[in-house]
Amino acid sequence: MSSQPPLPACPQCRRRIAAWKKEYCVYCGAAFPPDFKQGFEEPEALKWVDRPGIPPDAARKLEMMKFAPLDGNARARSLPALIGLLSLPIFAVLFYLISSLLRRYSPVAAALVLVAGAAILGYLVWSLQKARRR
């Protein structure tokens, strides 16, 4: 049996607190009430060593990373977008040619191919717009 008293539990997620020095729950992010830890002493298992300070040049680099975009990221996104835009007219011409071939044998099948082609082209446009928003 442990000699230490039980730790208080988070009011929102009901888990025992894992970081004594934090004023919020590390699991759910809920803020603790002001008198939440009164009556409890800091357990030995949850005491930790404070991290050393970050050197000034590293702190400057970290601050710049918050605002400056990385160079390689823009090029990596533009290539799939370019390929996607080029594939739209290619697929449109393919579906039109297939439907014109099928129109000789079955007008219903040609119409189905055109409907399927429109659905696929719509999906391609939707996925390109979704990728562009990211």
Stockholm file with secondary structure:
# STOCKHOLM 1.0

chainA/1-134         MSSQPPLPACPQCRRRIAAWKKEYCVYCGAAFPPDFKQGFEEPEALKWVDRPGIPPDAARKLEMMKFAPLDGNARARSLPALIGLLSLPIFAVLFYLISSLLRRYSPVAAALVLVAGAAILGYLVWSLQKARRR
#=GR chainA/1-134 SS CCSSCCCCBCTTTCCBCSCTTCSBCTTTCCBCCTTTTTTCCCCGGGCCCCCCCCCHHHHHHHHHHHHSCCHHHHHHHHHHHHHHHHHHHHHHHHHHHHHHHHHTTCHHHHHHHHHHHHHHHHHHHHHHHHHHHC
#=GC SS_cons         CCSSCCCCBCTTTCCBCSCTTCSBCTTTCCBCCTTTTTTCCCCGGGCCCCCCCCCHHHHHHHHHHHHSCCHHHHHHHHHHHHHHHHHHHHHHHHHHHHHHHHHTTCHHHHHHHHHHHHHHHHHHHHHHHHHHHC
//
